[in-house]
Amino acid sequence: IQARDPSWVGRVMFARFDAQASWLDDLEPAFDADCFFFEPSIEAMFQGNWLPGWADAGDKVSVTFGDEKAEATAKGDAGRWEATFPARQASTRPVSLVVSTGDEKLALDNILIGDVWVANGQSNMAFGLEKTTNSDFERTQANLPLLRHFRIKTNEQATLQIDIPAEAVINEGWEVSTPETALGFSAIGYYFGSRVQRALQIPIGVISNARGGASIESLVPAHK
């Protein structure tokens, strides 16, 4: 298994034989086990909305997300804190996020709840919508307020990163799809995201983190 937890890699898992199984989700644990070893962690991940941040070590942090509130404490040399909110269904109703500590406050508005996809890769993934054959037509159909795009400049690093430098973020973050902004989207990201959004009728976010000639080492865990 390739996963966020390095301890899962190379670990043996036992599943009942199923000739019809075509994916991991189709398998059942063997030897009367209640679940596979990785399932509790995955279920916990889907039970809440996890929000990390940084402040001065020891600071108390208050986080308000819509009508819910959570408290956290910045820990360690980096002052990292984590707040968890109950999981929510996809929603088209915008909410606000407010983070405060001491006299400092950060507020973000127009946040939607939905699915987020990462468009990672090389030049084919980085290829912009404006360069495609049907870009003029797609532009006329791009008024999609529930489709958002987040673009990252070339930011390949040799070591594991815990955040994205502000200077590596294009246009200061998430962009709403409009006829004026859509041509800057990754073409694959736009075609995929717009079709999924129209089909599911929920908010869709696409994070574009691709560049021509990106090394394969930057796309896989370091322990591989």
N, C-alpha and C positions, 0 to 999 in steps of 0.2 A: 504494500500500500504506500502510495506517495501522499503525504499528509502534512499538516502544520506541525504535528507532534513527531519529532524525530524518533521517539521510542517506538512508534508504530512500524517504522520501516524495517523490513526483514523479519517481522514477527509472524509466526505461523498462525493461521486461522483455519478452523475446520468447519466445513459446510456439508449439509446433506446433498447427495447427488441428485441433480434435477436436469434431465436431458433437455427440458424446454427452457431452462434459464438462459437469458441472454445478457443479464446485467447483474451487478452486485445486489440490487434491491430485490431480485427474484430469488435469492438464496435464503435458506433457513439454517440456523446453527445446528451443528451435529452434536451427538453425545448428550442429548437432553439439556443442553445449555439454554438458558433463557434468552440470551442475546449474544451478539458478537462483541468482542472486547472494546471496540471503538464506538458502539452505539450510545452508551450513556453520555459521552462527551459531546457527540453530535446533537443528541436530544437537548442537552443543556444549552447548547449554542442557539437553538431555535426557540427556547423558552423565554428569551428576553432580548431587548435591544441594548447592546453593549456600547458604551461611549467612553473613550479614553481622552485624556488631556494632560496638560502640564502646568504646574504652578510652582511657587517657591516651596521647597521641602517643608512639611509640617503645616502648611496652610489648609484651612477648612474650605471646601468648595461646595457651593450650592448650585444644583443644576435643575432647571425647570424646563420640561418638554411638554408643550401643550398645557394640559391641566394636571400634569403629574410632576412630582418633585422628588429629587434624590440628593443625598449628601455623600461626600467623599472626602478623603484626606490625601494630600500630596505626599508621596513617600519616596525614599531613596534619594541618591544624589541628584537625579534628574527631576525629582518632584512630580513623578507620574501619578495620576489618579484615574480611577475607573468608576463609572456610574452605570447602573443597570436599571432598565425600565421594563415593565411587563411587555411581552410580545403584542404586537398589534396587527390587525388585518390591514391589507392594502387600503389606502384611503386617498381620495382626491381632494380632501379638505386640507388646505394649508394650515400648518401649525408653526409656532415659534419655539426656538431653543434659546434659553438664557443661562449663561454660566457666570457666576459671580463669586469673588473671593475678596474679603476686605472691602476696599473702596473701588475695586476694579470690576467691570461688568462687560461681557461680550454677548451680543444678541444677534441671532440669525433668524430671518423670516422666510416665509414661503417654502417651508419644508414639507415634502410629500412622503407618504409611506408606500413603498412598492418594491419592485425587483431591481437589482443592480447587476449589470454584466460588465466584465472587463475585456476590452478589446486589446489584447497584447500580441506582439509579434514584430514582424519586420516591415519592409516597404509595402507589401500588399495590404497589410492592415492599416498602415499609415496613409495610404493613398486617399486623398480628399474627395469628397462628394463633388466639388466644383469641377473636377477633372473628368468626371464620368460622362458618357454619351447623353444620358437623359437628365442631366443636372437641371436644366431649365424647367422641365416638367416637374421633377421632384421638388424643386424650390417652390412652385406654386401650391404644392400639397403639404408644405412643411409647417403650417400653423398648428403645431401639436404641443399645447401647454403641458401635457403630461409626459413628454419626452424631454429628458435632460441629458446634457453632454458635459463631461469633465475631461479636459485635455492637459496632458503633461508633456513638457518639453523633454529633450534628450537629458536623461538624468541617470545614466547607467553608473552603478557603483560597484566597487570590488568587495564591499562588506555589506552585511545585512543592515537595512535602514529601518528606523521605527517611525519616520515621518517623511513628508515630502517638503522640501524647501520651498518657501513662498515664491522665490524667483523661478522655480521650475513649473509653476502653475500658470497656464495660459488664461488670460482674461479674468483672473482672480477667482476662478472656480467654476461652479456649475452654470451652464448656459441653457436657457429654455429654447426649444426648437421653434424658430420662426423663419419666414422666407429670407430674413436678413442674416440669420446666424447659421442656418443649416448647411450652407456650402462649405463652412469650415469644419464640419463633422468628418470623421473617418467615414469613407463611403460604405464599407462593410458594416461599421457600427450603426450608421444611419439606416441603411436598408434593413438590417436585422432588427434594430430597436424600434423603428417605426411600424414594421409589420407586426411585431410582438405586441406593441402597445395597442394597435388597432384591434388585434384579435382578442386580447385579454381585457382591454378597457381598464387597465390599472396603470399607475405611474411606472415608467421605466427609465432607469439611469444607465448610461453607457460611459465607462471610464476608458479613455483612449490613452494607452501607454505603449506606443509602438514607434519604432524608427527603423529606417533602412539599415541592414547589416547588423542589427542587434545580435549579440553573441548568445548562443544557446545557454551558456552558463548563467546569464542573468535571468533566465526563465525557469530555472529549476532550483530546488533547495541545495544549499551549499554541501550538505552531506552526501549528495549524489555524485 
